[in-house]
Amino acid sequence: MNVEVSRPRRFGVAGMVAVSLAAFGFSFALVPLYRIACEKVFGIRLERGAADAGDAVAASRSERLVTVTFDGSVNSKLPWQFGPRTMRMQVRPGEVYETTYFARNTSDRDIVGSATPSVAPARASKYFNKTECFCFTAQTLVAGETREMPVRFIVDPDLPEDVRTLTLSYTFFKNDALTAQLSAPGRRDTPAAASSDATRSAP
């Protein structure tokens, strides 16, 4: 014998399913509302999921600013003036920046100099990356010459959060071997040749 489900009963089952689905959806909606209530009203910060945490880290990195200061000095054997054009700047990790140093040969003869860079604090040096630098090659300045020397750099986004200031320093030394070559026979007035030799000799 076939038993028909009455129309009211069919509507009752459908109604219960609809109520269940609505309750299920409402429970999900309560999560962000509950989070907002805890954080904004009661001041309680809830742990976020991995995706939320990743977004927060990325946002904090993009908003982070690091102060970079610049310094320059010369060895006592080198009769040059040398220093940065800009003393400090604020940079965002991960972005490319450029600054400029200047050097002036105050002597009456051509001299080749080599610059040695350093970054402080020392533990942050591996997070400071130079993409263009006059320290990559020796520099030949004729008597009285002044030269602008750019530096391009990037601060790695993985720089430890507690490091807020970096200092980039250069010390220029006289390159005795290459300077002597400038006055060698057949090398008169050839600073370009010395620069070429410097490029081949640079580490």
C-alpha positions as CSV (number, residue, x, y, z in Angstrom):
1,M,0.0,0.0,0.0
2,N,1.4,3.4,-1.0
3,V,1.5,6.0,1.7
4,E,1.5,9.6,0.6
5,V,3.3,12.1,2.6
6,S,0.9,14.9,3.4
7,R,1.5,18.3,2.0
8,P,1.8,19.9,5.5
9,R,4.5,17.3,6.4
10,R,6.5,18.0,3.3
11,F,6.4,21.7,4.0
12,G,7.5,20.9,7.6
13,V,10.6,19.0,6.5
14,A,11.6,21.7,4.0
15,G,11.1,24.3,6.7
16,M,13.4,22.5,9.1
17,V,16.1,22.2,6.4
18,A,15.9,25.9,5.6
19,V,16.1,26.7,9.3
20,S,19.2,24.5,9.7
21,L,20.9,26.1,6.8
22,A,20.2,29.5,8.1
23,A,21.5,28.6,11.5
24,F,24.7,27.2,10.0
25,G,25.3,30.3,7.9
26,F,24.6,32.5,10.9
27,S,27.1,30.6,13.0
28,F,29.8,31.6,10.4
29,A,28.7,35.2,10.4
30,L,29.1,35.3,14.2
31,V,32.9,34.6,14.0
32,P,33.9,37.9,12.5
33,L,31.3,39.7,14.7
34,Y,32.6,37.9,17.8
35,R,36.2,38.9,16.8
36,I,35.2,42.5,16.3
37,A,33.4,42.6,19.6
38,C,36.4,41.1,21.5
39,E,39.0,43.3,19.9
40,K,37.1,46.6,19.6
41,V,34.8,46.5,22.6
42,F,36.7,44.4,25.2
43,G,40.2,45.0,23.9
44,I,40.9,41.3,23.6
45,R,43.1,40.3,20.6
46,L,42.3,36.9,19.2
47,E,44.8,34.7,17.4
48,R,44.4,34.9,13.6
49,G,44.7,32.1,11.1
50,A,47.9,31.5,9.0
51,A,46.5,33.5,6.1
52,D,45.5,36.5,8.3
53,A,48.9,36.4,10.0
54,G,50.7,36.4,6.6
55,D,48.7,39.4,5.4
56,A,49.4,41.2,8.6
57,V,53.2,40.5,8.3
58,A,53.2,41.7,4.7
59,A,51.3,44.8,5.6
60,S,53.7,45.7,8.4
61,R,56.7,45.1,6.1
62,S,55.3,47.4,3.5
63,E,54.7,50.1,6.1
64,R,58.1,49.7,7.8
65,L,60.7,52.4,7.5
66,V,64.4,52.1,8.3
67,T,66.8,55.0,8.8
68,V,70.0,54.7,6.8
69,T,72.9,57.1,7.7
70,F,75.9,57.6,5.6
71,D,79.5,58.3,6.5
72,G,82.9,58.6,4.7
73,S,86.5,59.0,5.6
74,V,90.0,58.8,4.0
75,N,93.2,57.2,5.1
76,S,95.9,59.6,6.2
77,K,98.1,58.6,3.2
78,L,95.4,59.7,0.7
79,P,95.2,63.5,0.0
80,W,91.5,63.5,-0.9
81,Q,88.3,65.0,0.5
82,F,85.5,62.4,0.6
83,G,82.1,62.2,2.1
84,P,78.3,61.7,1.5
85,R,76.1,64.3,-0.2
86,T,73.2,63.1,2.0
87,M,73.6,62.3,5.7
88,R,70.6,60.2,6.2
89,M,67.4,58.9,4.6
90,Q,64.4,56.8,5.5
91,V,63.8,53.7,3.2
92,R,61.3,51.0,2.8
93,P,62.8,47.5,2.9
94,G,62.6,45.8,-0.5
95,E,62.8,49.0,-2.5
96,V,65.8,50.4,-4.5
97,Y,67.3,53.7,-3.4
98,E,70.2,55.8,-4.6
99,T,72.5,58.2,-2.8
100,T,75.7,60.0,-3.8
101,Y,79.2,60.4,-2.4
102,F,81.8,62.8,-3.6
103,A,85.6,62.6,-3.8
104,R,88.1,65.4,-4.5
105,N,91.8,65.0,-5.2
106,T,93.4,67.9,-3.3
107,S,96.9,67.1,-4.4
108,D,98.9,68.2,-7.5
109,R,99.2,64.7,-8.9
110,D,97.0,61.9,-10.2
111,I,96.1,59.3,-7.6
112,V,94.2,56.0,-7.6
113,G,92.1,55.2,-4.5
114,S,90.1,52.1,-3.4
115,A,87.1,52.3,-1.0
116,T,86.3,49.8,1.6
117,P,82.6,49.7,2.7
118,S,81.2,48.6,6.1
119,V,77.6,48.4,7.5
120,A,76.7,48.8,11.2
121,P,75.4,47.1,13.1
122,A,77.6,44.2,11.9
123,R,74.8,41.6,12.2
124,A,72.7,43.6,9.8
125,S,75.3,43.8,7.0
126,K,74.0,40.8,5.2
127,Y,70.6,42.5,4.8
128,F,72.2,45.6,3.1
129,N,72.6,44.9,-0.6
130,K,74.5,47.3,-2.9
131,T,73.5,46.9,-6.6
132,E,75.8,49.7,-7.8
133,C,78.8,51.1,-5.9
134,F,82.1,52.9,-6.6
135,C,83.7,50.4,-4.2
136,F,83.5,47.7,-6.8
137,T,86.4,49.2,-8.7
138,A,89.4,51.4,-7.9
139,Q,88.9,55.1,-8.7
140,T,91.4,57.4,-10.5
141,L,91.3,61.1,-9.8
142,V,93.6,63.5,-11.6
143,A,95.0,66.4,-9.7
144,G,92.2,68.7,-8.5
145,E,89.4,66.5,-9.9
146,T,86.1,66.2,-8.1
147,R,83.8,63.3,-8.8
148,E,80.3,62.3,-7.9
149,M,79.9,58.6,-7.1
150,P,76.5,57.0,-6.8
151,V,75.5,54.1,-4.7
152,R,72.3,52.1,-5.2
153,F,71.1,49.8,-2.5
154,I,68.3,47.6,-1.2
155,V,67.5,46.8,2.4
156,D,66.3,43.2,2.7
157,P,62.7,42.9,4.0
158,D,64.0,40.1,6.3
159,L,66.1,42.7,8.3
160,P,65.4,41.9,12.0
161,E,62.5,44.0,13.4
162,D,64.6,45.4,16.2
163,V,67.1,47.0,13.8
164,R,65.7,50.4,12.9
165,T,68.9,52.3,11.9
166,L,71.7,51.2,9.6
167,T,75.0,53.1,8.9
168,L,76.8,52.7,5.6
169,S,80.4,53.8,5.9
170,Y,83.3,54.0,3.4
171,T,87.0,54.5,3.9
172,F,89.2,55.4,0.9
173,F,92.8,54.2,0.8
174,K,95.5,55.1,-1.6
175,N,96.1,52.3,-4.1
176,D,99.9,52.5,-4.2
177,A,100.4,49.9,-6.9
178,L,98.0,51.5,-9.4
179,T,99.1,55.0,-8.5
180,A,102.7,54.0,-9.3
181,Q,101.6,52.8,-12.7
182,L,100.4,56.3,-13.6
183,S,103.9,57.6,-13.6
184,A,105.4,54.5,-15.3
185,P,107.1,55.0,-18.7
186,G,104.6,55.1,-21.5
187,R,101.7,55.7,-19.1
188,R,101.8,59.6,-19.1
189,D,98.4,61.2,-18.7
190,T,96.5,57.9,-18.8
191,P,94.1,57.8,-15.9
192,A,91.7,55.9,-18.0
193,A,94.2,53.1,-18.4
194,A,94.7,53.0,-14.6
195,S,90.9,52.7,-14.2
196,S,90.9,49.8,-16.7
197,D,93.6,48.1,-14.7
198,A,91.7,48.8,-11.5
199,T,88.7,47.2,-12.9
200,R,90.6,44.0,-13.7
201,S,92.3,44.1,-10.3
202,A,89.2,44.8,-8.2
203,P,87.9,41.9,-6.1
